[in-house]
């Protein structure tokens, strides 16, 4: 595939991520912070998001199945997840985190369990989509990523 076709494919894929609500304007702002001095900035920030999100999702899974659920602790974890997803523009994760927080505020165990499933699903989707995006970007001609 030549560079022009690859750039079009990348552009179309990026537009799709925005159109389908996976990403929002914050992701564009994050991309604008990337330059020749930090060519992998977005990938590095997103990798940190992945690591932090997986830790939080594991904590949430443990917390939500306790006989006595500490809703404040659960809410604090969900709040962190909402904030980090918002900071990278992971719109669907952010939205499902808001619903999760509402269930915590209502002390709705069933709602929290369903919300955890939804957040995990949305997180898994955005993780796969961003990995595909970064893979396409790495195929672009130019200086190799560090």
QUIBEL-V170713 format. One line per field, one symbol per residue. ss: DSSP state (h for helix, s for strand, l for the rest). burial: I if it has 24 or more other ideal C-beta (glycine too) atoms within 12 Angstrom, else O. A space follows every 10 residues. Layout:
ss=???
burial=???
This chain:
ss=llhhhhhhhh hhhhhhhhhl llslhhhhhh hhllsllsll hhhhhhhhhh hhhhhhhhhh hhhhllllll hhhhhhhhhh hhhhhhhhls hhhhhhhhhh hhhhhlllhh hhhhhhhhhh hhhhhhhhhh hhhhhhhhhl llllll
burial=OOOOOOOOOI OOIIOOIOOO OIIIOIIOOI IOOOOOOOOO OIIOIIOOII OIIOOIIOOI OOIIOOOOIO IOOIIOIIII IIOIIIIIII IIIIIIIIII IOIIOOOOOO IIOOIIOIII OIIOIIIOII OOIIOIIOOI OOOOOO
